[in-house]
Amino acid sequence: MARRASSSAAFETVTRAANHAPWITLVHGLSQDHRLFDRQVEAFQGSYRLLLIDLPGHGRSSDVPSPNGLHDYARSIEGALGDVGALACHFWGTHIGAGAGLLLASRRPGLFRSLVLEAPVLPGRPLLAVNDLLPRISAIAKEQGMDAAREVWWREGAWFDVMRRHPKSCRAAEQRRIIDDFQGRPWLDAGLVSPRPTAIDANLTDLNAPTMIINGEHDLPDFVAIAGQLETLMPYAERSVVKGAGGFPLWEFPDETNQIVMDFLIRHQRPRDTSPHR
């Protein structure tokens, strides 16, 4: 396990698999960091080389002097991939990390062998629940401090509902520790709180990377709607729903989610049928 920092983001590599093993790049959501993927590291490290990125403003990239919009996050992912040489890798992201990877894939269609997108953000499409809460969090952080902002983010963020309802089985305390370590700089950045629209729909219709879109059974309607839109736009997209899960199936139900992704990756190690899944 090696830790490195590029000009754009800190990252960690797990290279216990063979030197010829394919890479999976793993990217967390807002207020999280690479620790979100602890159960994925356990499950995939024997067969894949892993690249875990901390986006600017998060984890070991807390002090990276970068704006915090999707464009900036996409560039940070691209920079880490270049530093490691993890080209033509598989990509697995959640929420804003999934959106940043999707934006990057739309710009560089051959960069990723496949995409796994958990409750993804779709650039240019609003997410009302997120758009309603983020400005409040930003105001609370400025007026009352980061501790108050973190408390409201955890208590009112509907994407954490399943963790709060099932704290033991869904590891709520561990997730809260990750949030408590978040220094909050992105919450103060207008590029994240009031993002400029970037519709990428036209680019996605030509994207040939096999794509698995994952939602929890109890995910927010906004995220489920985005998944449906992506399935319509992307010619090689398919969807899976994790029973009982909410906003973060990979954390809440890691065994079930890991199996979905393992099966997906194995299927797409073989030469792909060029007919879209329709």
C-alpha positions as CSV (number, residue, x, y, z in Angstrom):
1,M,0.0,0.0,0.0
2,A,1.6,3.3,-1.1
3,R,0.5,6.8,-0.5
4,R,1.4,9.6,-2.8
5,A,0.3,13.2,-3.5
6,S,0.1,14.8,-6.9
7,S,-0.5,18.5,-7.6
8,S,-4.2,17.9,-7.7
9,A,-5.1,15.3,-5.1
10,A,-3.6,12.8,-2.6
11,F,-4.1,9.2,-3.4
12,E,-3.3,5.7,-2.2
13,T,-2.5,2.6,-4.2
14,V,-3.1,-1.0,-3.2
15,T,-1.0,-3.3,-5.4
16,R,-1.2,-6.7,-3.8
17,A,-2.6,-8.1,-7.1
18,A,-0.3,-9.1,-9.9
19,N,1.5,-6.4,-11.9
20,H,-0.7,-7.1,-14.9
21,A,-3.9,-6.9,-13.0
22,P,-6.3,-4.2,-14.1
23,W,-6.8,-1.1,-12.1
24,I,-10.0,0.1,-10.3
25,T,-10.1,3.8,-9.4
26,L,-12.3,4.5,-6.4
27,V,-13.7,8.0,-5.7
28,H,-15.8,8.9,-2.7
29,G,-18.7,11.5,-2.2
30,L,-18.9,14.9,-0.5
31,S,-17.7,15.0,3.1
32,Q,-16.0,11.5,2.8
33,D,-12.6,10.2,1.8
34,H,-10.9,7.0,0.7
35,R,-11.9,5.2,3.9
36,L,-15.4,4.9,2.4
37,F,-14.1,1.9,0.4
38,D,-12.6,-0.1,3.2
39,R,-14.8,-3.2,2.4
40,Q,-14.1,-2.9,-1.3
41,V,-10.3,-2.9,-0.7
42,E,-10.7,-6.1,1.3
43,A,-12.8,-7.7,-1.5
44,F,-11.0,-6.6,-4.6
45,Q,-7.3,-6.3,-3.7
46,G,-6.5,-9.9,-4.6
47,S,-7.6,-9.5,-8.2
48,Y,-7.3,-5.8,-9.0
49,R,-4.8,-3.0,-8.4
50,L,-6.6,-0.2,-6.6
51,L,-6.3,3.5,-6.8
52,L,-8.1,5.4,-4.0
53,I,-8.3,9.2,-4.5
54,D,-9.1,11.8,-1.9
55,L,-10.8,14.7,-3.8
56,P,-9.6,18.2,-3.1
57,G,-10.9,19.4,0.2
58,H,-11.3,15.8,1.6
59,G,-9.1,13.4,3.6
60,R,-5.4,13.8,2.8
61,S,-6.3,16.3,0.1
62,S,-7.9,18.7,2.7
63,D,-5.2,21.3,2.1
64,V,-5.0,21.0,-1.7
65,P,-5.4,24.6,-3.0
66,S,-8.1,23.9,-5.6
67,P,-11.6,25.0,-6.3
68,N,-14.2,22.4,-5.5
69,G,-16.5,22.1,-8.5
70,L,-17.1,19.0,-10.6
71,H,-14.7,20.2,-13.3
72,D,-12.0,20.6,-10.6
73,Y,-12.7,17.1,-9.2
74,A,-12.6,15.6,-12.7
75,R,-9.2,17.2,-13.3
76,S,-7.9,15.9,-10.0
77,I,-9.0,12.3,-10.9
78,E,-7.3,12.7,-14.3
79,G,-4.1,14.0,-12.6
80,A,-3.9,11.0,-10.2
81,L,-4.5,8.5,-13.0
82,G,-1.6,10.1,-15.0
83,D,0.7,10.0,-12.0
84,V,0.0,6.3,-11.3
85,G,-0.2,5.3,-15.0
86,A,-3.6,3.7,-14.3
87,L,-4.8,4.2,-17.9
88,A,-7.7,2.2,-19.3
89,C,-8.8,1.4,-15.8
90,H,-12.2,0.6,-14.3
91,F,-13.8,3.5,-12.4
92,W,-16.0,3.2,-9.3
93,G,-17.5,6.4,-7.8
94,T,-20.3,7.4,-5.6
95,H,-22.4,10.6,-5.6
96,I,-20.3,13.6,-6.5
97,G,-17.3,11.3,-7.1
98,A,-19.4,9.4,-9.6
99,G,-20.4,12.6,-11.3
100,A,-16.8,13.8,-11.6
101,G,-15.8,10.5,-13.1
102,L,-18.7,10.6,-15.5
103,L,-17.7,14.2,-16.6
104,L,-14.1,13.0,-17.2
105,A,-15.3,10.0,-19.2
106,S,-17.4,12.2,-21.3
107,R,-14.3,14.3,-22.2
108,R,-12.0,11.3,-22.6
109,P,-14.1,8.4,-23.8
110,G,-11.2,5.9,-23.9
111,L,-9.9,6.6,-20.4
112,F,-12.1,4.0,-18.6
113,R,-12.7,0.4,-19.4
114,S,-15.9,0.5,-17.5
115,L,-17.9,2.7,-15.1
116,V,-19.6,1.8,-11.8
117,L,-21.7,4.7,-10.7
118,E,-23.4,4.7,-7.3
119,A,-26.2,7.2,-6.9
120,P,-24.4,9.4,-9.4
121,V,-24.6,13.2,-9.9
122,L,-25.3,14.0,-13.6
123,P,-23.6,17.2,-14.6
124,G,-26.1,19.8,-15.7
125,R,-29.1,18.1,-14.0
126,P,-30.3,19.5,-10.6
127,L,-30.7,17.4,-7.5
128,L,-33.3,19.2,-5.5
129,A,-32.5,17.6,-2.1
130,V,-28.8,18.4,-2.4
131,N,-29.4,21.9,-3.9
132,D,-31.7,22.7,-1.0
133,L,-29.3,21.5,1.8
134,L,-25.9,22.7,0.5
135,P,-26.5,26.5,0.8
136,R,-27.8,26.0,4.3
137,I,-24.8,24.0,5.2
138,S,-22.5,26.7,3.8
139,A,-24.3,29.4,5.8
140,I,-24.2,27.3,9.0
141,A,-20.4,26.7,8.5
142,K,-19.8,30.4,8.1
143,E,-22.0,31.6,10.9
144,Q,-21.8,28.8,13.5
145,G,-18.7,26.9,12.6
146,M,-17.9,23.5,11.0
147,D,-19.0,21.4,14.0
148,A,-22.5,22.7,13.6
149,A,-22.4,22.3,9.9
150,R,-21.3,18.6,10.2
151,E,-24.0,17.9,12.7
152,V,-26.8,19.2,10.4
153,W,-25.2,17.5,7.3
154,W,-25.4,14.2,9.2
155,R,-28.8,14.7,10.8
156,E,-30.6,16.1,7.8
157,G,-28.9,14.6,4.8
158,A,-31.5,12.1,3.6
159,W,-28.8,10.1,1.9
160,F,-27.7,9.0,5.4
161,D,-31.3,7.9,6.4
162,V,-30.6,4.1,6.3
163,M,-27.4,4.4,8.3
164,R,-29.2,6.4,10.9
165,R,-32.0,3.9,11.1
166,H,-29.7,0.9,11.3
167,P,-26.6,2.3,13.0
168,K,-25.0,-1.0,13.9
169,S,-25.4,-3.0,10.7
170,C,-24.8,0.0,8.5
171,R,-21.8,1.3,10.5
172,A,-23.2,4.7,11.3
173,A,-20.6,5.6,13.9
174,E,-17.7,4.8,11.5
175,Q,-19.4,7.0,8.8
176,R,-19.9,9.8,11.2
177,R,-16.2,9.7,12.2
178,I,-15.3,10.2,8.5
179,I,-17.6,13.2,8.4
180,D,-16.2,14.6,11.6
181,D,-12.7,14.5,10.1
182,F,-14.0,16.5,7.1
183,Q,-12.6,20.0,7.4
184,G,-15.4,21.4,5.3
185,R,-13.6,23.6,2.8
186,P,-15.8,22.6,-0.1
187,W,-18.9,23.7,1.7
188,L,-17.5,27.3,1.6
189,D,-16.7,27.2,-2.2
190,A,-19.3,28.8,-4.5
191,G,-18.2,26.4,-7.3
192,L,-19.7,23.6,-5.3
193,V,-22.6,25.3,-3.6
194,S,-23.7,27.2,-6.7
195,P,-22.2,25.1,-9.6
196,R,-22.3,26.3,-13.2
197,P,-24.4,24.0,-15.3
198,T,-22.5,21.6,-17.6
199,A,-24.8,19.4,-19.6
200,I,-22.9,16.4,-21.0
201,D,-25.9,14.5,-22.4
202,A,-24.8,14.6,-26.0
203,N,-21.3,13.2,-25.1
204,L,-22.8,10.3,-23.1
205,T,-24.8,8.9,-26.1
206,D,-21.4,8.1,-27.7
207,L,-19.8,6.7,-24.6
208,N,-19.0,3.0,-25.2
209,A,-17.7,2.1,-21.7
210,P,-19.9,-0.6,-20.1
211,T,-21.6,1.1,-17.2
212,M,-23.3,-0.2,-14.0
213,I,-25.5,2.2,-12.2
214,I,-26.3,1.3,-8.6
215,N,-29.0,2.7,-6.3
216,G,-30.2,1.6,-2.9
217,E,-33.8,0.4,-2.6
218,H,-34.5,3.5,-0.4
219,D,-32.4,6.0,-2.3
220,L,-33.8,9.5,-2.8
221,P,-36.1,10.0,-5.8
222,D,-33.7,12.5,-7.3
223,F,-30.9,10.0,-7.5
224,V,-33.2,7.3,-8.8
225,A,-34.4,9.7,-11.5
226,I,-30.8,10.5,-12.5
227,A,-30.1,6.8,-12.8
228,G,-33.0,6.3,-15.2
229,Q,-31.9,9.3,-17.3
230,L,-28.4,7.8,-17.5
231,E,-29.7,4.4,-18.5
232,T,-31.6,6.1,-21.4
233,L,-28.6,8.2,-22.5
234,M,-25.8,5.7,-22.3
235,P,-25.9,2.9,-24.8
236,Y,-24.1,0.3,-22.6
237,A,-25.6,1.2,-19.3
238,E,-27.4,-1.2,-16.9
239,R,-28.9,-0.8,-13.5
240,S,-29.0,-2.6,-10.2
241,V,-30.9,-1.9,-7.0
242,V,-29.5,-3.1,-3.6
243,K,-32.4,-4.3,-1.4
244,G,-32.6,-2.5,1.9
245,A,-29.9,0.0,1.1
246,G,-30.2,3.8,1.0
247,G,-27.8,6.4,-0.4
248,F,-24.6,4.4,-0.1
249,P,-25.1,0.7,-0.8
250,L,-21.3,0.1,-1.0
251,W,-21.0,1.1,2.6
252,E,-24.4,0.0,4.0
253,F,-24.5,-3.4,2.2
254,P,-21.0,-4.0,1.0
255,D,-21.2,-7.7,0.4
256,E,-24.2,-7.5,-1.8
257,T,-22.8,-4.4,-3.7
258,N,-19.4,-6.0,-4.1
259,Q,-20.9,-9.1,-5.7
260,I,-22.9,-7.0,-8.2
261,V,-19.7,-5.2,-9.2
262,M,-17.6,-8.4,-9.3
263,D,-20.1,-10.0,-11.6
264,F,-20.2,-6.9,-13.8
265,L,-16.4,-6.7,-14.1
266,I,-16.0,-10.4,-14.8
267,R,-18.6,-10.2,-17.6
268,H,-16.8,-7.3,-19.2
269,Q,-13.3,-8.8,-19.1
270,R,-14.5,-10.8,-22.0
271,P,-14.9,-9.2,-25.5
272,R,-18.1,-7.2,-25.4
273,D,-21.0,-7.5,-27.7
274,T,-21.2,-4.2,-29.5
275,S,-25.0,-4.1,-29.5
276,P,-26.3,-1.6,-26.9
277,H,-28.3,-3.0,-24.0
278,R,-31.8,-2.0,-25.1
